[in-house]
Amino acid sequence: MPPTLAPPAPRPGPLTRFVRWAARRRRTALMHLLRGICYGTGTALAGVLGVWIQSRL
């Protein structure tokens, strides 16, 4: 009797593929988020400092 081959595994659906894709890139996304928060905070502080200096003149 010849050996029977197992049927091929089904391909993961689009949601499963997206979740796997996002999990692989989670660290990079968090680093970009942190960088954006830092840039935004620095810009806000520079703006507040500028307004404060103008109000003192």
PyMOL Python script that loads the backbone (N, CA, C, O; Angstrom):
from pymol import cmd

cmd.read_pdbstr("""\
ATOM      1  N   MET A   1       0.850  -1.169   0.000  1.00  0.00           N
ATOM      2  CA  MET A   1       0.000   0.000   0.000  1.00  0.00           C
ATOM      3  C   MET A   1       0.903   1.242   0.000  1.00  0.00           C
ATOM      4  O   MET A   1       1.782   1.354   0.855  1.00  0.00           O
ATOM      5  N   PRO A   2       0.703   2.182  -0.948  1.00  0.00           N
ATOM      6  CA  PRO A   2       1.553   3.369  -1.016  1.00  0.00           C
ATOM      7  C   PRO A   2       1.220   4.335   0.129  1.00  0.00           C
ATOM      8  O   PRO A   2       0.075   4.416   0.572  1.00  0.00           O
ATOM      9  N   PRO A   3       2.236   5.063   0.596  1.00  0.00           N
ATOM     10  CA  PRO A   3       1.958   6.014   1.688  1.00  0.00           C
ATOM     11  C   PRO A   3       1.073   7.156   1.175  1.00  0.00           C
ATOM     12  O   PRO A   3       1.206   7.615   0.041  1.00  0.00           O
ATOM     13  N   THR A   4       0.187   7.583   2.035  1.00  0.00           N
ATOM     14  CA  THR A   4      -0.701   8.691   1.656  1.00  0.00           C
ATOM     15  C   THR A   4      -0.090   9.997   2.140  1.00  0.00           C
ATOM     16  O   THR A   4       0.453  10.079   3.242  1.00  0.00           O
ATOM     17  N   LEU A   5      -0.186  10.992   1.314  1.00  0.00           N
ATOM     18  CA  LEU A   5       0.329  12.306   1.680  1.00  0.00           C
ATOM     19  C   LEU A   5      -0.746  13.095   2.405  1.00  0.00           C
ATOM     20  O   LEU A   5      -1.929  13.037   2.070  1.00  0.00           O
ATOM     21  N   ALA A   6      -0.300  13.830   3.403  1.00  0.00           N
ATOM     22  CA  ALA A   6      -1.237  14.674   4.141  1.00  0.00           C
ATOM     23  C   ALA A   6      -1.636  15.854   3.256  1.00  0.00           C
ATOM     24  O   ALA A   6      -0.816  16.353   2.486  1.00  0.00           O
ATOM     25  N   PRO A   7      -2.874  16.298   3.360  1.00  0.00           N
ATOM     26  CA  PRO A   7      -3.285  17.458   2.564  1.00  0.00           C
ATOM     27  C   PRO A   7      -2.502  18.689   3.024  1.00  0.00           C
ATOM     28  O   PRO A   7      -2.130  18.782   4.194  1.00  0.00           O
ATOM     29  N   PRO A   8      -2.250  19.630   2.118  1.00  0.00           N
ATOM     30  CA  PRO A   8      -1.501  20.829   2.510  1.00  0.00           C
ATOM     31  C   PRO A   8      -2.273  21.642   3.540  1.00  0.00           C
ATOM     32  O   PRO A   8      -3.503  21.677   3.535  1.00  0.00           O
ATOM     33  N   ALA A   9      -1.526  22.291   4.419  1.00  0.00           N
ATOM     34  CA  ALA A   9      -2.167  23.109   5.457  1.00  0.00           C
ATOM     35  C   ALA A   9      -2.829  24.317   4.803  1.00  0.00           C
ATOM     36  O   ALA A   9      -2.303  24.873   3.839  1.00  0.00           O
ATOM     37  N   PRO A  10      -3.966  24.713   5.321  1.00  0.00           N
ATOM     38  CA  PRO A  10      -4.635  25.888   4.738  1.00  0.00           C
ATOM     39  C   PRO A  10      -3.823  27.151   5.005  1.00  0.00           C
ATOM     40  O   PRO A  10      -3.162  27.271   6.036  1.00  0.00           O
ATOM     41  N   ARG A  11      -3.881  28.085   4.067  1.00  0.00           N
ATOM     42  CA  ARG A  11      -3.183  29.355   4.244  1.00  0.00           C
ATOM     43  C   ARG A  11      -3.909  30.177   5.295  1.00  0.00           C
ATOM     44  O   ARG A  11      -5.137  30.143   5.376  1.00  0.00           O
ATOM     45  N   PRO A  12      -3.150  30.919   6.104  1.00  0.00           N
ATOM     46  CA  PRO A  12      -3.819  31.770   7.099  1.00  0.00           C
ATOM     47  C   PRO A  12      -4.602  32.881   6.416  1.00  0.00           C
ATOM     48  O   PRO A  12      -4.253  33.339   5.328  1.00  0.00           O
ATOM     49  N   GLY A  13      -5.656  33.296   7.076  1.00  0.00           N
ATOM     50  CA  GLY A  13      -6.505  34.350   6.528  1.00  0.00           C
ATOM     51  C   GLY A  13      -5.838  35.707   6.615  1.00  0.00           C
ATOM     52  O   GLY A  13      -4.761  35.836   7.197  1.00  0.00           O
ATOM     53  N   PRO A  14      -6.470  36.723   6.038  1.00  0.00           N
ATOM     54  CA  PRO A  14      -5.871  38.059   6.019  1.00  0.00           C
ATOM     55  C   PRO A  14      -5.690  38.647   7.414  1.00  0.00           C
ATOM     56  O   PRO A  14      -4.705  39.342   7.665  1.00  0.00           O
ATOM     57  N   LEU A  15      -6.618  38.382   8.319  1.00  0.00           N
ATOM     58  CA  LEU A  15      -6.492  38.918   9.674  1.00  0.00           C
ATOM     59  C   LEU A  15      -5.309  38.286  10.389  1.00  0.00           C
ATOM     60  O   LEU A  15      -4.549  38.981  11.064  1.00  0.00           O
ATOM     61  N   THR A  16      -5.145  36.982  10.251  1.00  0.00           N
ATOM     62  CA  THR A  16      -4.026  36.284  10.878  1.00  0.00           C
ATOM     63  C   THR A  16      -2.708  36.777  10.306  1.00  0.00           C
ATOM     64  O   THR A  16      -1.743  36.970  11.045  1.00  0.00           O
ATOM     65  N   ARG A  17      -2.661  36.980   9.008  1.00  0.00           N
ATOM     66  CA  ARG A  17      -1.431  37.490   8.390  1.00  0.00           C
ATOM     67  C   ARG A  17      -1.115  38.889   8.885  1.00  0.00           C
ATOM     68  O   ARG A  17       0.048  39.207   9.138  1.00  0.00           O
ATOM     69  N   PHE A  18      -2.132  39.732   9.027  1.00  0.00           N
ATOM     70  CA  PHE A  18      -1.907  41.090   9.517  1.00  0.00           C
ATOM     71  C   PHE A  18      -1.407  41.076  10.957  1.00  0.00           C
ATOM     72  O   PHE A  18      -0.498  41.830  11.304  1.00  0.00           O
ATOM     73  N   VAL A  19      -1.986  40.235  11.787  1.00  0.00           N
ATOM     74  CA  VAL A  19      -1.571  40.161  13.190  1.00  0.00           C
ATOM     75  C   VAL A  19      -0.117  39.715  13.274  1.00  0.00           C
ATOM     76  O   VAL A  19       0.653  40.268  14.058  1.00  0.00           O
ATOM     77  N   ARG A  20       0.261  38.738  12.489  1.00  0.00           N
ATOM     78  CA  ARG A  20       1.654  38.287  12.487  1.00  0.00           C
ATOM     79  C   ARG A  20       2.583  39.379  11.982  1.00  0.00           C
ATOM     80  O   ARG A  20       3.661  39.590  12.537  1.00  0.00           O
ATOM     81  N   TRP A  21       2.162  40.080  10.920  1.00  0.00           N
ATOM     82  CA  TRP A  21       2.958  41.172  10.365  1.00  0.00           C
ATOM     83  C   TRP A  21       3.147  42.263  11.414  1.00  0.00           C
ATOM     84  O   TRP A  21       4.257  42.763  11.592  1.00  0.00           O
ATOM     85  N   ALA A  22       2.076  42.634  12.109  1.00  0.00           N
ATOM     86  CA  ALA A  22       2.143  43.693  13.117  1.00  0.00           C
ATOM     87  C   ALA A  22       3.006  43.260  14.305  1.00  0.00           C
ATOM     88  O   ALA A  22       3.738  44.076  14.865  1.00  0.00           O
ATOM     89  N   ALA A  23       2.926  42.002  14.688  1.00  0.00           N
ATOM     90  CA  ALA A  23       3.729  41.524  15.815  1.00  0.00           C
ATOM     91  C   ALA A  23       5.213  41.591  15.486  1.00  0.00           C
ATOM     92  O   ALA A  23       6.025  41.894  16.360  1.00  0.00           O
ATOM     93  N   ARG A  24       5.575  41.314  14.250  1.00  0.00           N
ATOM     94  CA  ARG A  24       6.984  41.380  13.862  1.00  0.00           C
ATOM     95  C   ARG A  24       7.498  42.810  13.875  1.00  0.00           C
ATOM     96  O   ARG A  24       8.695  43.028  14.062  1.00  0.00           O
ATOM     97  N   ARG A  25       6.627  43.783  13.682  1.00  0.00           N
ATOM     98  CA  ARG A  25       7.046  45.178  13.595  1.00  0.00           C
ATOM     99  C   ARG A  25       6.672  46.003  14.820  1.00  0.00           C
ATOM    100  O   ARG A  25       6.759  47.230  14.785  1.00  0.00           O
ATOM    101  N   ARG A  26       6.262  45.356  15.887  1.00  0.00           N
ATOM    102  CA  ARG A  26       5.795  46.065  17.078  1.00  0.00           C
ATOM    103  C   ARG A  26       6.894  46.945  17.678  1.00  0.00           C
ATOM    104  O   ARG A  26       6.644  48.103  18.010  1.00  0.00           O
ATOM    105  N   ARG A  27       8.097  46.408  17.817  1.00  0.00           N
ATOM    106  CA  ARG A  27       9.174  47.175  18.436  1.00  0.00           C
ATOM    107  C   ARG A  27       9.512  48.417  17.611  1.00  0.00           C
ATOM    108  O   ARG A  27       9.712  49.496  18.169  1.00  0.00           O
ATOM    109  N   THR A  28       9.577  48.271  16.300  1.00  0.00           N
ATOM    110  CA  THR A  28       9.875  49.413  15.439  1.00  0.00           C
ATOM    111  C   THR A  28       8.785  50.465  15.553  1.00  0.00           C
ATOM    112  O   THR A  28       9.076  51.658  15.628  1.00  0.00           O
ATOM    113  N   ALA A  29       7.540  50.032  15.566  1.00  0.00           N
ATOM    114  CA  ALA A  29       6.430  50.981  15.678  1.00  0.00           C
ATOM    115  C   ALA A  29       6.470  51.714  17.013  1.00  0.00           C
ATOM    116  O   ALA A  29       6.205  52.915  17.063  1.00  0.00           O
ATOM    117  N   LEU A  30       6.797  51.014  18.090  1.00  0.00           N
ATOM    118  CA  LEU A  30       6.868  51.665  19.393  1.00  0.00           C
ATOM    119  C   LEU A  30       8.019  52.664  19.454  1.00  0.00           C
ATOM    120  O   LEU A  30       7.894  53.715  20.083  1.00  0.00           O
ATOM    121  N   MET A  31       9.133  52.346  18.808  1.00  0.00           N
ATOM    122  CA  MET A  31      10.253  53.284  18.793  1.00  0.00           C
ATOM    123  C   MET A  31       9.895  54.548  17.995  1.00  0.00           C
ATOM    124  O   MET A  31      10.274  55.653  18.383  1.00  0.00           O
ATOM    125  N   HIS A  32       9.172  54.384  16.889  1.00  0.00           N
ATOM    126  CA  HIS A  32       8.731  55.552  16.126  1.00  0.00           C
ATOM    127  C   HIS A  32       7.737  56.381  16.936  1.00  0.00           C
ATOM    128  O   HIS A  32       7.773  57.610  16.891  1.00  0.00           O
ATOM    129  N   LEU A  33       6.857  55.716  17.671  1.00  0.00           N
ATOM    130  CA  LEU A  33       5.898  56.423  18.513  1.00  0.00           C
ATOM    131  C   LEU A  33       6.621  57.212  19.599  1.00  0.00           C
ATOM    132  O   LEU A  33       6.295  58.373  19.846  1.00  0.00           O
ATOM    133  N   LEU A  34       7.600  56.589  20.245  1.00  0.00           N
ATOM    134  CA  LEU A  34       8.368  57.272  21.286  1.00  0.00           C
ATOM    135  C   LEU A  34       9.113  58.470  20.710  1.00  0.00           C
ATOM    136  O   LEU A  34       9.151  59.533  21.329  1.00  0.00           O
ATOM    137  N   ARG A  35       9.700  58.307  19.536  1.00  0.00           N
ATOM    138  CA  ARG A  35      10.411  59.421  18.897  1.00  0.00           C
ATOM    139  C   ARG A  35       9.454  60.565  18.599  1.00  0.00           C
ATOM    140  O   ARG A  35       9.787  61.729  18.822  1.00  0.00           O
ATOM    141  N   GLY A  36       8.277  60.245  18.101  1.00  0.00           N
ATOM    142  CA  GLY A  36       7.293  61.285  17.819  1.00  0.00           C
ATOM    143  C   GLY A  36       6.846  62.019  19.067  1.00  0.00           C
ATOM    144  O   GLY A  36       6.667  63.237  19.049  1.00  0.00           O
ATOM    145  N   ILE A  37       6.664  61.279  20.151  1.00  0.00           N
ATOM    146  CA  ILE A  37       6.274  61.907  21.420  1.00  0.00           C
ATOM    147  C   ILE A  37       7.377  62.837  21.903  1.00  0.00           C
ATOM    148  O   ILE A  37       7.102  63.939  22.378  1.00  0.00           O
ATOM    149  N   CYS A  38       8.623  62.396  21.782  1.00  0.00           N
ATOM    150  CA  CYS A  38       9.745  63.239  22.204  1.00  0.00           C
ATOM    151  C   CYS A  38       9.841  64.503  21.364  1.00  0.00           C
ATOM    152  O   CYS A  38      10.040  65.591  21.906  1.00  0.00           O
ATOM    153  N   TYR A  39       9.703  64.377  20.052  1.00  0.00           N
ATOM    154  CA  TYR A  39       9.740  65.556  19.184  1.00  0.00           C
ATOM    155  C   TYR A  39       8.600  66.510  19.527  1.00  0.00           C
ATOM    156  O   TYR A  39       8.803  67.722  19.595  1.00  0.00           O
ATOM    157  N   GLY A  40       7.423  65.976  19.740  1.00  0.00           N
ATOM    158  CA  GLY A  40       6.281  66.818  20.071  1.00  0.00           C
ATOM    159  C   GLY A  40       6.463  67.534  21.396  1.00  0.00           C
ATOM    160  O   GLY A  40       6.131  68.712  21.521  1.00  0.00           O
ATOM    161  N   THR A  41       6.988  66.824  22.385  1.00  0.00           N
ATOM    162  CA  THR A  41       7.224  67.437  23.692  1.00  0.00           C
ATOM    163  C   THR A  41       8.275  68.532  23.587  1.00  0.00           C
ATOM    164  O   THR A  41       8.113  69.607  24.164  1.00  0.00           O
ATOM    165  N   GLY A  42       9.341  68.267  22.861  1.00  0.00           N
ATOM    166  CA  GLY A  42      10.381  69.279  22.688  1.00  0.00           C
ATOM    167  C   GLY A  42       9.873  70.508  21.965  1.00  0.00           C
ATOM    168  O   GLY A  42      10.214  71.632  22.333  1.00  0.00           O
ATOM    169  N   THR A  43       9.064  70.308  20.943  1.00  0.00           N
ATOM    170  CA  THR A  43       8.497  71.431  20.202  1.00  0.00           C
ATOM    171  C   THR A  43       7.571  72.249  21.093  1.00  0.00           C
ATOM    172  O   THR A  43       7.601  73.479  21.058  1.00  0.00           O
ATOM    173  N   ALA A  44       6.755  71.577  21.884  1.00  0.00           N
ATOM    174  CA  ALA A  44       5.839  72.277  22.789  1.00  0.00           C
ATOM    175  C   ALA A  44       6.615  73.078  23.831  1.00  0.00           C
ATOM    176  O   ALA A  44       6.269  74.224  24.118  1.00  0.00           O
ATOM    177  N   LEU A  45       7.662  72.481  24.396  1.00  0.00           N
ATOM    178  CA  LEU A  45       8.451  73.197  25.398  1.00  0.00           C
ATOM    179  C   LEU A  45       9.166  74.401  24.784  1.00  0.00           C
ATOM    180  O   LEU A  45       9.244  75.460  25.406  1.00  0.00           O
ATOM    181  N   ALA A  46       9.684  74.242  23.574  1.00  0.00           N
ATOM    182  CA  ALA A  46      10.338  75.369  22.912  1.00  0.00           C
ATOM    183  C   ALA A  46       9.328  76.483  22.637  1.00  0.00           C
ATOM    184  O   ALA A  46       9.658  77.661  22.772  1.00  0.00           O
ATOM    185  N   GLY A  47       8.111  76.126  22.255  1.00  0.00           N
ATOM    186  CA  GLY A  47       7.079  77.128  22.017  1.00  0.00           C
ATOM    187  C   GLY A  47       6.685  77.860  23.283  1.00  0.00           C
ATOM    188  O   GLY A  47       6.538  79.082  23.283  1.00  0.00           O
ATOM    189  N   VAL A  48       6.515  77.109  24.365  1.00  0.00           N
ATOM    190  CA  VAL A  48       6.156  77.727  25.654  1.00  0.00           C
ATOM    191  C   VAL A  48       7.286  78.625  26.123  1.00  0.00           C
ATOM    192  O   VAL A  48       7.038  79.718  26.632  1.00  0.00           O
ATOM    193  N   LEU A  49       8.521  78.181  25.959  1.00  0.00           N
ATOM    194  CA  LEU A  49       9.669  79.002  26.341  1.00  0.00           C
ATOM    195  C   LEU A  49       9.708  80.280  25.511  1.00  0.00           C
ATOM    196  O   LEU A  49       9.985  81.354  26.046  1.00  0.00           O
ATOM    197  N   GLY A  50       9.437  80.181  24.225  1.00  0.00           N
ATOM    198  CA  GLY A  50       9.406  81.365  23.369  1.00  0.00           C
ATOM    199  C   GLY A  50       8.336  82.348  23.791  1.00  0.00           C
ATOM    200  O   GLY A  50       8.585  83.552  23.833  1.00  0.00           O
ATOM    201  N   VAL A  51       7.154  81.858  24.102  1.00  0.00           N
ATOM    202  CA  VAL A  51       6.066  82.737  24.550  1.00  0.00           C
ATOM    203  C   VAL A  51       6.428  83.374  25.882  1.00  0.00           C
ATOM    204  O   VAL A  51       6.163  84.556  26.098  1.00  0.00           O
ATOM    205  N   TRP A  52       7.027  82.607  26.767  1.00  0.00           N
ATOM    206  CA  TRP A  52       7.420  83.133  28.083  1.00  0.00           C
ATOM    207  C   TRP A  52       8.458  84.249  27.932  1.00  0.00           C
ATOM    208  O   TRP A  52       8.370  85.283  28.593  1.00  0.00           O
ATOM    209  N   ILE A  53       9.448  84.024  27.047  1.00  0.00           N
ATOM    210  CA  ILE A  53      10.480  85.041  26.834  1.00  0.00           C
ATOM    211  C   ILE A  53       9.872  86.288  26.215  1.00  0.00           C
ATOM    212  O   ILE A  53      10.229  87.400  26.603  1.00  0.00           O
ATOM    213  N   GLN A  54       8.966  86.131  25.268  1.00  0.00           N
ATOM    214  CA  GLN A  54       8.322  87.299  24.648  1.00  0.00           C
ATOM    215  C   GLN A  54       7.496  88.083  25.662  1.00  0.00           C
ATOM    216  O   GLN A  54       7.439  89.311  25.603  1.00  0.00           O
ATOM    217  N   SER A  55       6.866  87.385  26.581  1.00  0.00           N
ATOM    218  CA  SER A  55       6.039  88.076  27.577  1.00  0.00           C
ATOM    219  C   SER A  55       6.912  88.825  28.582  1.00  0.00           C
ATOM    220  O   SER A  55       6.442  89.768  29.218  1.00  0.00           O
ATOM    221  N   ARG A  56       8.157  88.428  28.734  1.00  0.00           N
ATOM    222  CA  ARG A  56       9.074  89.086  29.667  1.00  0.00           C
ATOM    223  C   ARG A  56       9.714  90.328  29.063  1.00  0.00           C
ATOM    224  O   ARG A  56      10.208  91.183  29.798  1.00  0.00           O
ATOM    225  N   LEU A  57       9.715  90.442  27.750  1.00  0.00           N
ATOM    226  CA  LEU A  57      10.375  91.586  27.107  1.00  0.00           C
ATOM    227  C   LEU A  57       9.517  92.815  27.104  1.00  0.00           C
ATOM    228  O   LEU A  57       9.933  93.858  26.600  1.00  0.00           O
TER     229      LEU A  57
END
""", "prot")
cmd.dss("prot")
cmd.show_as("cartoon", "prot")
cmd.util.cbc("prot")
cmd.orient("prot")
